[in-house]
Amino acid sequence: MIILIMGAAFSGYVLVGSQMRFWAAMVITSLLGVLPSIGETLMYGTWGGYSISWVTYQTILVLHFVLPFVVMGVMALHLNFLHLTGRTNLLCSHRGLHKIRFYPYYWGKDAINILVYLLAFIFILLFPYSLREVELFEEANSLNSPIHILPE
C-alpha cells in the first residue's frame, strides 16, 4: 500500500513540468531500466521514445488518476480485514480473548490522523507558496540540469 501511495504522490509531483520535476521524472523512470530482461523496454515504453516526452506525461497523468482509486480499494480491503480479525495485543497473543477491538480504539486513532491531514491540507490551500523553491517555478528544459546539482 505504501508503494502505491508513493506512486500516486510522485505522479502528481511530476505533472507540473518544472525543471526539478522534469529531472525527477527522468531519474525515477530511469530506474525501470535496471529490471532484468524487460527493464530497458519498459523504460523506453514509459518514456515514449529515448527521452521523456509528451507520452510520458500522458502516462503519468493516467497513473495519477487511477492510483488513488487503487489505494482506496486496497485500504478498504485492509480495513475490512482488520475489522473482521481484530488486532493482537502487545504480547502477541493470537487468542480471541486478548485481541483489541477495532471500534472505538482504532476509529479514534484514525480520526485524529484524518484531522492532522486535513489541517495540513488546509494550510497548503491557504498558503500555497509558503514552501516554495525557485527551481520549482522554472520551465522544464532537457538541455540544462538544475544549477545546484553538480557532478562529484
Buried (B, 14 or more C-beta within 10 A) or exposed (E): EEEBBEBBEBBBBBBEEBBBBBBBBBEBBBEBBEEEEEBEEBBBBBBBEEEBEEEBBEBBBEBBEEBBEBBEEEEEEEEEEEBEEBEEEEEEEEEEEEBEEBEEEBEEEEEEEEEEEEEEEEEEEEEEEEEEEEBBEBEBEEEEBBEEEEEE
